[in-house]
Amino acid sequence: MTKFDFKNTIEDLKQKAQVLKRHKWCLIIAGIVISLLGLYSMFHPAKAILSLAVFIGLGFIISGISHIFALCSHNNDSVDHPGWFMAQGVFEIILGVILLSNLGVTVISIPLMVAFWAMFDGVMRTTASFQLKKAGIDKWWILLLYGIISILFALILLSRPFAGFIAVTFLLGITLLAWGITAIFEALFLYD
């Protein structure tokens, strides 16, 4: 039986946090795009019904590409579970393409798709926050807070997806805005 080397594990996690610092601009770009989509949805609900499908599809594609690019631009050995990061990027790209190619169906199913995406993202960030805590990152709780908020918004969207498109686009806008702002804060303050 091998003895667990806690000191080397902590050092390894700190090195991984350093790698994330070099790629924080990917989070900033994704955060800005998603925040703008959220604001658009909140302040132009009538126009947002159909155009939201296009903007969200593009947002998913850009976010997925930035996840994959960030993963591929450094050594996979420096990231815990690189397959999950790759899976998230691929999932976001596929979802974006589906949204763009079926606009009629997309309008009807946007609340459900975004709810499942927000749930997946919230679980990923909540899990990652505990890894950051183990690495000794002081502001790990920012990621935990966002993960919890994302999961709560996902549950709200799942409970009332067809209550009214105007209400859903506003709630969707709040969810996207929260995700975008948190991604920007995560990049600026968590990996400083």
Long-range contacts (C-beta under 8 A, 24 or more apart in sequence): 9-134, 10-134, 10-135, 10-136, 13-131, 13-132, 13-134, 13-135, 13-136, 14-135, 14-136, 15-78, 16-78, 16-79, 16-80, 16-135, 17-132, 17-135, 17-137, 17-191, 19-74, 19-75, 19-78, 19-79, 20-191, 21-191, 21-192, 22-74, 23-70, 23-73, 23-74, 24-186, 24-187, 24-188, 24-191, 25-187, 26-66, 26-67, 26-69, 26-70, 26-187, 27-66, 27-183, 27-184, 27-186, 27-187, 28-183, 28-184, 28-187, 28-188, 29-62, 29-66, 30-62, 30-63, 30-66, 30-180, 30-183, 31-179, 31-180, 31-181, 31-182, 31-183, 31-184, 31-186, 31-187, 32-180, 32-184, 33-59, 33-62, 33-63, 33-180, 34-59, 34-63, 34-176, 34-177, 34-179, 34-180, 34-183, 35-176, 35-177, 35-180, 35-181, 35-184, 36-180, 37-173, 37-176, 37-180, 38-172, 38-173, 38-174, 38-175, 38-176, 38-177, 38-178, 38-179, 38-180, 39-173, 39-177, 40-173, 41-169, 41-170, 41-172, 41-173, 41-176, 42-169, 42-170, 42-173, 42-174, 42-177, 43-173, 45-165, 45-166, 45-169, 45-170, 46-166, 48-169, 48-173, 49-107, 49-165, 49-169, 50-103, 50-107, 52-107, 52-110, 52-169, 52-172, 53-99, 53-100, 53-103, 53-106, 53-107, 53-110, 54-99, 54-100, 54-103, 56-96, 56-99, 56-110, 56-114, 56-176, 57-95, 57-96, 57-97, 57-98, 57-99, 57-100, 57-106, 58-96, 58-100, 59-96, 59-176, 60-92, 60-93, 60-95, 60-96, 60-99, 60-117, 61-92, 61-93, 61-96, 61-97, 61-100, 62-96, 63-89, 63-92, 64-88, 64-89, 64-90, 64-91, 64-92, 64-93, 64-94, 64-95, 64-96, 65-89, 65-93, 67-92, 68-93, 80-131, 84-124, 88-120, 88-121, 88-124, 91-117, 91-120, 92-117, 107-165, 110-168, 110-172, 111-157, 111-161, 111-162, 111-168, 111-172, 112-157, 112-158, 112-161, 114-157, 114-172, 114-175, 114-176, 115-153, 115-154, 115-155, 115-157, 115-158, 115-161, 116-154, 118-150, 118-151, 118-153, 118-154, 118-157, 118-175, 118-179, 119-150, 119-151, 119-154, 119-155, 119-158, 121-147, 121-150, 121-179, 122-146, 122-147, 122-148, 122-149, 122-150, 122-151, 122-154, 123-147, 123-151, 125-150, 126-151, 132-190, 137-190, 139-189, 139-190, 140-190, 142-182, 142-185, 142-186, 142-189, 142-190, 143-186, 143-190, 145-182, 146-178, 146-179, 146-182, 146-186, 149-178, 149-182, 150-175, 150-178, 150-179, 153-178
